[in-house]
Amino acid sequence: MHKDIIKTVSNNELSSTDLEFIFHPCTQMKDHETLPIIPISRGEGVYLYDFEGNKYIDAISSWWVNLFGHCNAYISSEIKKQLDTLEHVLLAGFTHQPAVELAHRLVDITPNGLDRVFYADNGSSAVEVALKMSYHYHLNRGEKRDIFLSLTNSYHGETIGALSVGAVELYKETYKSMLIKNIQTPVPKSRDSKDTTEALNKLEKILQESGNQISAMIVEPLVQGAGAMHIYSPEYLKGARELTKAYGIHLIADEIMTGFGRTGTMFACEQADISPDMMTLSKGLTGGYLPLSVVMLTNDIYNAFYCDYGDNKSFLHSHSYTGNPLACRAALATLDIFEKDNVINRNREKSEYILKSVKRLENLKIVSNIRQCGMITAFDIVGFQPSERIGLQVYRYGLDNGVLLRPLGNTIYFMPPYIIEKSEIDKMIDTAYEAVKRIEEGRISY
């Protein structure tokens, strides 16, 4: 018999029942024999609160989705209004105002040429859609291009197609025999022009050898998120756009993480002044409220599937909750905030403050490679093997001191909600500094 539903909730009770039933994502569950699950009762602004009143600064925006704080009053009110009107309707043969309005606004703010919107419901699904759409486009044109091209160190999600074009072995290794054909081209080692040129030369060589077999090249513009927040130059994107055009290869910009202001502009592609053939968007699209993703695409791609019934050229891909009205309304509210609050300019001031504050970590011997791109700031802890799980020690120290830091291996990063205040930035960075300092001095061990 299952336990009765918990009536009096405490951290311990909820954690215990959670571990009895839930298989958590991206988690080695055995860790939770000693590592506590943190039950969250509510969120407000940059803070998450547990059932015992402890609060935590959400320094990673709950996996990079929360832009304007938890329980944002405006987004919440817009969703509540929508809830009383229409909660969901299929998007095949039907439509609704939030989906139409959102599509129009996304076309207006994304790079020129992205004139169509295909709705999905999470980032990995959007990548799957883009890959299938590219392959099918070429097939409809009489070409079988069954190879995809991506960057080393990349991450695009964890469904089969998305895993295929990713490069983080931690996620990919187990499933290699199931994956679709993919070639990896080296990501620039740094933002240096020499490294950019070297990487573009290697890309061109691959295209010379296999360009007529490649359907699309997919990239995370400027910042590789799960690839330890590796940052490269906009000049590489410019060069890649020119080369892919020359070989008739689609360029897919995976802006699932980098979109909506994270890199300092609304979309990272803006910094390279390029227009991809497709752009995938999710995460911050709804301000962290509800699952939603889109693939932005050109009319050229759209027209390749415009045919009579029975021609076998239609793009048959669907999700039950495609274009969900509640999620679309959350996205519209998120775009409203961008428009009325001058978010991008305000973020520039905050990112400057964050970088200035984090520079103090340079005096720690085990800290290396402090870097920033917009509202993404990161550094590496060096001198430790991955098996030592130093990042986990930082995570636990952060929780003990009121800050949610979830490192990527030995890379510590800050990606807070845009509404974070200077005092909260100070708390976030002070906590990370103290954690790393204690590790350096041998004073922290879990």
PAROVEX-789478 format. One record per residue (C-alpha): residue in one letter; x, y, z. Coordinates in Angstrom, 3 decimals, always signed. Each point is the difference from the previous one (the first is absolute). Example, Ala and Ser with C-alpha at 12.3 -4.5 7.8 and 13.67 -1.06 7.14 Angstrom:
# PAROVEX-789478
   residu          X          Y          Z
        a    +12.300     -4.500     +7.800
        s     +1.370     +3.440     -0.660
***
This chain:
# PAROVEX-789478
   residu          X          Y          Z
        m     +0.000     +0.000     +0.000
        h     +1.206     +3.482     -0.820
        k     +0.273     +2.504     +2.791
        d     -2.867     +2.374     +0.509
        i     +0.469     +3.397     -1.571
        i     +2.024     +2.146     +2.363
        k     -2.237     +2.397     +1.896
        t     +2.518     +1.725     +2.256
        v     +2.957     +0.816     -2.219
        s     +3.564     +0.282     +1.251
        n     +3.308     -0.180     -1.836
        n     +0.746     -3.482     +1.352
        e     -3.438     -1.435     -0.722
        l     -0.102     +1.281     -3.563
        s     +3.599     -1.053     -0.708
        s     -0.672     -3.497     +1.291
        t     -3.140     -0.450     -2.088
        d     +1.705     +1.500     -3.044
        l     +2.805     -2.553     +0.173
        e     -2.558     -2.787     +0.263
        f     -1.627     +0.882     -3.327
        i     +1.910     +2.473     -2.204
        f     +2.876     -0.680     -2.415
        h     +1.600     +3.445     -0.372
        p     +1.515     +1.308     -3.265
        c     +3.732     +0.251     -0.519
        t     +0.531     -1.530     +3.428
        q     +1.851     -2.957     +1.470
        m     -2.712     -0.982     +2.465
        k     +2.445     -1.851     +2.263
        d     +1.532     +3.395     +0.846
        h     -3.153     +0.768     +1.945
        e     +0.873     -2.560     +2.621
        t     +2.150     +2.818     +1.414
        l     -0.909     +3.058     -2.089
        p     -3.325     +1.497     +1.098
        i     -2.807     +0.692     -2.458
        i     -1.170     +3.578     +0.603
        p     -3.813     +0.271     -0.024
        i     -1.137     +3.431     -1.161
        s     -3.261     +1.414     +1.317
        r     -0.071     +3.271     -1.919
        g     +1.995     +2.468     -2.040
        e     +0.127     +3.769     +0.030
        g     +2.327     +2.166     -2.063
        v     +3.488     -1.497     -0.075
        y     -0.749     -2.149     +3.066
        l     -1.209     -3.561     +0.498
        y     -1.382     -0.924     +3.443
        d     -0.117     -3.435     +1.580
        f     -2.564     -1.254     +2.518
        e     +2.097     +1.069     +2.973
        g     +0.312     +3.620     -1.122
        n     +3.532     -0.249     -1.392
        k     +0.496     +2.052     -3.149
        y     +2.392     -0.464     -2.917
        i     +1.069     +2.451     -2.686
        d     -0.719     -1.728     -3.303
        a     +3.390     +0.797     -1.547
        i     -0.624     -2.277     -3.007
        s     -3.577     +1.084     -0.815
        s     -1.237     -3.551     +0.574
        w     +1.876     -1.484     -2.955
        w     +0.217     +3.309     -1.846
        v     -3.727     +0.589     -0.507
        n     -1.086     +2.567     +2.571
        l     +0.570     +3.506     -1.348
        f     -2.110     +2.329     +2.137
        g     -0.224     -1.746     +3.334
        h     -2.193     -2.675     +1.495
        c     -3.712     +0.798     +0.229
        n     +0.399     +3.146     -2.062
        a     -3.197     +1.954     +0.611
        y     -0.561     +1.041     -3.618
        i     +0.658     -3.381     -1.623
        s     -2.126     -1.739     +2.644
        s     -2.926     +2.366     -0.558
        e     +0.103     -0.495     -3.782
        i     -0.028     -3.784     +0.366
        k     -2.917     +0.197     +2.445
        k     -2.019     +2.064     -2.486
        q     +0.734     -2.514     -2.733
        l     -0.948     -2.892     +2.287
        d     -3.557     +1.315     +0.222
        t     -0.269     +0.263     -3.799
        l     +1.722     -2.959     -1.677
        e     +2.363     -2.513     +1.595
        h     +0.802     -2.059     -3.106
        v     -1.147     -0.869     -3.489
        l     +1.671     -2.077     -2.698
        l     +1.999     +2.039     -2.525
        a     -0.903     -2.212     -2.967
        g     -2.868     +1.617     -1.894
        f     -0.571     +2.404     +2.916
        t     +1.831     +3.031     +1.321
        h     -0.318     +2.540     +2.787
        q     +0.969     +3.588     +0.717
        p     +3.053     -0.558     +2.260
        a     +1.678     -2.284     -2.570
        v     -0.666     +2.410     -2.868
        e     +1.109     +3.067     +1.943
        l     +3.140     -1.695     +1.296
        a     +0.992     -1.233     -3.453
        h     -0.393     +3.513     -1.403
        r     +2.092     +1.554     +2.763
        l     +2.740     -2.628     -0.268
        v     +0.306     +0.623     -3.738
        d     +0.328     +3.726     +0.757
        i     +2.850     -0.378     +2.517
        t     +2.070     -2.855     -1.447
        p     +2.548     +0.465     -2.834
        n     -1.259     +0.935     -3.451
        g     -1.258     -2.874     -2.095
        l     -1.351     -2.113     +2.848
        d     -3.600     +0.502     -1.071
        r     -1.699     -3.192     +1.164
        v     -0.539     -1.616     +3.398
        f     -0.351     -3.715     +0.792
        y     -1.090     -0.688     +3.583
        a     +1.281     -2.841     +2.192
        d     +0.140     -0.377     +3.775
        n     +3.639     -0.265     +1.182
        g     +3.503     +0.739     -1.214
        s     +1.001     -3.510     -1.027
        s     -3.221     -0.357     -1.979
        a     +0.713     +3.255     -1.822
        v     +3.418     -1.332     -1.005
        e     -1.600     -3.237     -1.220
        v     -2.448     +2.028     -2.085
        a     +2.786     +2.085     -1.548
        l     +2.118     -3.045     -0.875
        k     -2.925     -1.895     -1.540
        m     -1.165     +3.087     -1.856
        s     +3.448     +0.588     -1.501
        y     +0.420     -3.621     -1.114
        h     -3.532     -0.108     -1.443
        y     +0.494     +3.344     -1.778
        h     +2.962     -1.349     -1.939
        l     -1.855     -3.243     -0.699
        n     -2.913     +1.976     -1.461
        r     +2.543     +1.748     -2.232
        g     +1.324     -3.303     -1.285
        e     +3.111     -0.265     +2.205
        k     +0.728     -2.534     +2.708
        r     +2.169     +1.814     +2.521
        d     +0.033     -2.240     +3.054
        i     +2.950     +1.448     +1.925
        f     -0.158     +2.838     +2.524
        l     +2.862     +2.230     +1.087
        s     +0.565     +1.412     +3.468
        l     +2.738     +1.462     +2.170
        t     +2.209     -1.943     +2.367
        n     -0.949     +0.556     +3.645
        s     -3.607     +0.733     -0.983
        y     -3.278     -0.907     +1.692
        h     -3.426     +0.119     -1.650
        g     -2.208     -2.171     +2.182
        e     -0.507     -3.634     +0.899
        t     -2.503     -1.458     -2.455
        i     +1.586     -2.261     -2.631
        g     +0.463     +2.582     -2.757
        a     +1.109     +2.684     +2.439
        l     +2.492     -2.386     +1.616
        s     +1.342     -0.868     -3.452
        v     +1.097     +3.561     -0.689
        g     +1.279     +0.595     +3.524
        a     +3.525     -0.734     +1.151
        v     -0.078     -0.219     +3.808
        e     +0.976     -3.643     +0.488
        l     -1.550     -0.181     +3.465
        y     -3.428     +0.110     -1.658
        k     +0.825     -1.669     -3.316
        e     +2.342     -2.953     +0.473
        t     -2.570     -2.582     +1.107
        y     -2.270     +0.559     -2.996
        k     +2.527     +0.224     -2.846
        s     -1.315     -3.034     -1.871
        m     -3.437     +1.637     -0.224
        l     +1.062     +3.374     -1.372
        i     -0.331     +1.615     -3.433
        k     +3.000     +0.963     -2.134
        n     +1.931     +2.998     +1.252
        i     +3.353     +1.648     -0.668
        q     +1.581     +2.300     +2.550
        t     +2.100     +2.974     -0.959
        p     +2.248     +1.667     +2.595
        v     -1.451     +2.873     +1.974
        p     +2.446     +2.943     +0.267
        k     +2.190     -0.489     +3.059
        s     -0.551     +3.594     +1.096
        r     -1.301     +3.361     -1.195
        d     +3.427     +0.735     -1.488
        s     +0.028     +0.749     -3.753
        k     +2.715     -2.596     -0.637
        d     -2.089     -2.749     +1.590
        t     -3.048     +1.197     -1.952
        t     +1.847     -0.152     -3.328
        e     +1.420     -3.437     +0.781
        a     -3.463     -1.367     +0.802
        l     -1.525     +1.512     -3.145
        n     +2.751     -1.540     -2.123
        k     -0.789     -3.422     +1.451
        l     -3.700     +0.557     -0.639
        e     +0.676     +0.911     -3.611
        k     +2.077     -3.145     -0.480
        i     -2.856     -2.168     +1.300
        l     -2.443     +1.724     -2.343
        q     +2.328     -0.496     -2.951
        e     +0.113     -3.728     +0.758
        s     -3.592     -0.698     +1.055
        g     -2.055     +3.140     -0.648
        n     -2.352     -1.626     -2.503
        q     -0.984     -2.641     +2.598
        i     -0.624     +2.422     +2.884
        s     -3.543     +1.163     +0.641
        a     +0.587     +2.594     +2.715
        m     +2.546     +1.414     +2.400
        i     -1.301     +0.669     +3.507
        v     +1.753     +2.310     +2.476
        e     -0.558     +1.554     +3.402
        p     +0.825     +3.599     -0.907
        l     +2.845     +1.543     +2.063
        v     -0.403     -2.142     +3.154
        q     -0.033     -3.784     +0.371
        g     -2.081     -0.445     +3.126
        a     +0.409     -3.589     +1.186
        g     +3.446     +0.048     -1.606
        a     +1.281     +1.784     +3.123
        m     -1.142     +3.452     -1.183
        h     +2.640     +0.134     -2.735
        i     -0.093     +3.355     -1.830
        y     +1.142     +0.737     -3.557
        s     +0.016     +2.978     -2.364
        p     -2.902     +1.341     -2.116
        e     +2.467     -0.003     -2.907
        y     -0.214     -3.782     -0.087
        l     -3.761     +0.207     -0.474
        k     +0.480     +2.430     -2.889
        g     +2.442     -2.323     -1.701
        a     -2.160     -3.075     +0.610
        r     -3.017     +1.766     -1.479
        e     +1.926     +0.873     -3.167
        l     +1.356     -3.528     -0.411
        t     -3.297     -1.779     +0.604
        k     -1.711     +2.248     -2.538
        a     +2.683     -0.760     -2.568
        y     -0.618     -3.751     +0.380
        g     -3.799     +0.138     +0.178
        i     +0.013     -1.149     +3.632
        h     -2.528     +1.252     +2.528
        l     +1.332     +1.849     +3.018
        i     -2.014     -0.741     +3.142
        a     +0.583     +2.433     +2.855
        d     -0.827     -1.759     +3.262
        e     -0.919     +3.015     +2.135
        i     -1.865     -2.050     +2.576
        m     +2.401     +1.134     +2.718
        t     +1.553     +3.105     -1.601
        g     -3.260     +1.619     -1.105
        f     -2.012     +2.698     +1.746
        g     +2.821     +2.170     +1.249
        r     +2.377     -2.518     +1.573
        t     +3.040     +0.980     -2.080
        g     -0.548     +3.765     +0.173
        t     -2.240     +0.361     -3.061
        m     -3.495     -1.364     -0.524
        f     +1.482     -2.816     -2.080
        a     +3.663     -0.982     -0.229
        c     -0.156     -0.013     -3.822
        e     -0.441     +3.777     +0.101
        q     +3.601     +0.402     +1.158
        a     +1.169     -1.664     -3.214
        d     -2.627     +1.777     -2.136
        i     -1.094     -3.273     -1.598
        s     -3.323     -1.593     -0.874
        p     -0.079     -3.787     +0.330
        d     -2.363     -2.214     -1.982
        m     -1.583     -1.229     +3.222
        m     +0.126     +1.098     +3.623
        t     -1.122     -2.094     +2.954
        l     -1.381     +1.797     +3.052
        s     -1.225     -1.210     +3.401
        k     +1.093     +0.416     +3.666
        g     -0.392     +3.761     +0.614
        l     -2.745     +0.242     -2.620
        t     -2.715     -0.317     +2.659
        g     +1.968     +1.680     +2.778
        g     +0.464     -3.379     +1.681
        y     -3.714     -0.691     +0.445
        l     -1.133     -2.671     -2.460
        p     +1.499     -2.379     -2.581
        l     +0.039     +1.502     -3.490
        s     +2.424     +0.042     -2.902
        v     +0.009     +1.268     -3.557
        v     +1.942     -0.480     -3.183
        m     +0.311     +3.201     -1.989
        l     +0.504     -0.708     -3.697
        t     +0.186     +1.666     -3.401
        n     -2.746     +0.106     -2.594
        d     +2.292     -1.998     -2.268
        i     -0.090     -2.917     +2.429
        y     -3.735     +0.407     +0.612
        n     -0.743     -0.027     -3.736
        a     +1.861     -3.287     -0.497
        f     -2.827     -1.717     +1.917
        y     -2.888     +1.895     -1.626
        c     -1.611     -2.634     -2.191
        d     -3.176     -1.844     -0.903
        y     -1.193     -2.768     +2.306
        g     +1.591     -3.312     -0.963
        d     +3.192     +1.486     -1.471
        n     +1.943     -1.424     +2.973
        k     +1.759     +3.322     +0.543
        s     -1.929     +1.107     +3.073
        f     +1.844     +0.479     +3.287
        l     -1.802     -2.383     +2.352
        h     +1.247     +0.847     +3.454
        s     -2.240     +0.850     +2.938
        h     -0.252     +0.368     +3.759
        s     -3.284     -0.253     +1.904
        y     +0.670     +3.274     +1.810
        t     +1.382     +1.855     -3.030
        g     -0.561     +3.747     +0.379
        n     -1.735     -0.363     +3.369
        p     -1.963     +3.231     +0.717
        l     +1.207     +0.300     +3.603
        a     +3.641     -0.359     -1.036
        c     -0.447     +2.425     -2.906
        r     -1.584     +2.524     +2.359
        a     +2.955     -0.358     +2.391
        a     +2.341     +0.643     -2.937
        l     -1.956     +3.079     -1.053
        a     +0.190     +1.350     +3.549
        t     +3.750     -0.643     +0.015
        l     +0.410     +1.977     -3.236
        d     -2.111     +2.804     +1.508
        i     +2.490     +0.335     +2.850
        f     +2.912     +0.181     -2.440
        e     -1.755     +2.818     -1.853
        k     -1.066     +2.133     +2.959
        d     +2.934     -0.454     +2.407
        n     +3.046     +0.656     -2.236
        v     +1.325     -3.371     +1.124
        i     +2.984     -0.337     -2.345
        n     +1.563     +3.314     +1.052
        r     -0.605     -0.668     +3.677
        n     +1.606     -3.408     -0.373
        r     +3.162     +1.605     -1.371
        e     +0.409     +1.944     +3.225
        k     -0.585     -3.110     +2.103
        s     +2.381     -2.140     -2.045
        e     +2.726     +2.621     +0.453
        y     -0.586     -0.068     +3.749
        i     +0.077     -3.811     +0.078
        l     +3.288     -0.132     -1.926
        k     +1.572     +2.657     +2.217
        s     -1.113     -1.924     +3.094
        v     +1.158     -3.403     -1.211
        k     +3.480     +1.297     -0.828
        r     +0.916     -0.366     +3.683
        l     +0.169     -3.760     -0.594
        e     +3.168     +0.582     -2.041
        n     +1.969     +0.062     +3.257
        l     -0.880     -3.651     +0.624
        k     +2.606     -2.381     -1.405
        i     -2.504     -2.676     -1.057
        v     -2.146     +2.412     -2.045
        s     +0.585     +0.318     -3.744
        n     -1.611     +1.418     -3.133
        i     -2.484     +2.543     +1.345
        r     -2.261     +0.834     -2.926
        q     -3.224     +1.763     -0.822
        c     -2.476     +0.452     -2.838
        g     -2.904     +2.230     +0.985
        m     -1.822     -1.457     +2.994
        i     +2.096     -3.173     -0.055
        t     +3.127     -0.003     +2.168
        a     +2.189     -3.022     +0.752
        f     +3.360     -1.179     +1.322
        d     +1.787     -3.329     +0.377
        i     +1.429     -1.702     +3.064
        v     +3.297     -1.608     -1.004
        g     +2.327     -2.562     +1.560
        f     -2.643     -2.644     +0.743
        q     -1.099     -3.135     -1.822
        p     -3.657     -0.333     -1.070
        s     -0.354     -2.958     +2.371
        e     +0.647     +2.343     +2.937
        r     -3.274     +1.793     -0.820
        i     +1.175     +3.384     +1.200
        g     -3.005     +1.648     -1.631
        l     -2.278     -2.048     +2.248
        q     +1.744     +1.435     +3.037
        v     -0.688     +3.514     -1.280
        y     -3.634     -0.957     -0.575
        r     -0.413     -1.299     +3.549
        y     +1.759     +2.976     +1.560
        g     -2.265     +2.281     -2.027
        l     -3.149     -1.706     +1.286
        d     +1.277     +0.180     +3.575
        n     +0.432     +3.746     -0.481
        g     -3.121     +0.912     -1.936
        v     +1.112     -0.105     -3.646
        l     -0.946     -2.504     -2.704
        l     +3.189     -0.632     -2.009
        r     -0.094     -3.102     -2.217
        p     +3.467     -0.285     -1.589
        l     +0.845     -1.686     -3.289
        g     +2.747     -2.340     +1.206
        n     +2.765     +2.299     +1.251
        t     -1.518     +3.046     -1.727
        i     -1.883     +2.405     +2.261
        y     -2.369     +2.388     -1.747
        f     -2.463     +2.763     +0.787
        m     -3.142     +0.384     -2.086
        p     -2.482     +1.733     +2.315
        p     -3.430     +1.455     -0.796
        y     +0.266     +3.449     -1.559
        i     -1.722     +1.632     +2.981
        i     +2.871     -0.803     +2.374
        e     +1.150     +2.973     +2.103
        k     +3.570     +0.984     +0.874
        s     -0.304     -1.221     +3.585
        e     -1.135     -3.393     -1.290
        i     +2.858     -0.076     -2.522
        d     +2.374     +0.659     +2.899
        k     -1.487     -2.880     +1.992
        m     +0.175     -2.335     -3.017
        i     +3.639     +0.728     -0.787
        d     +1.129     +0.215     +3.630
        t     -1.414     -3.475     +0.587
        a     +1.776     -1.448     -3.036
        y     +3.232     +1.748     +1.010
        e     -0.124     -1.368     +3.524
        a     -0.750     -3.524     -1.261
        v     +2.985     +0.020     -2.356
        k     +2.272     +1.607     +2.583
        r     -0.871     -2.701     +2.519
        i     +0.711     -2.696     -2.595
        e     +3.377     +1.604     -0.728
        e     +0.830     +0.053     +3.702
        g     -1.285     -3.544     +0.585
        r     -2.735     +1.247     +2.334
        i     -3.023     -1.401     -1.855
        s     -0.942     -3.633     -0.330
        y     -3.343     -1.765     -0.286
***
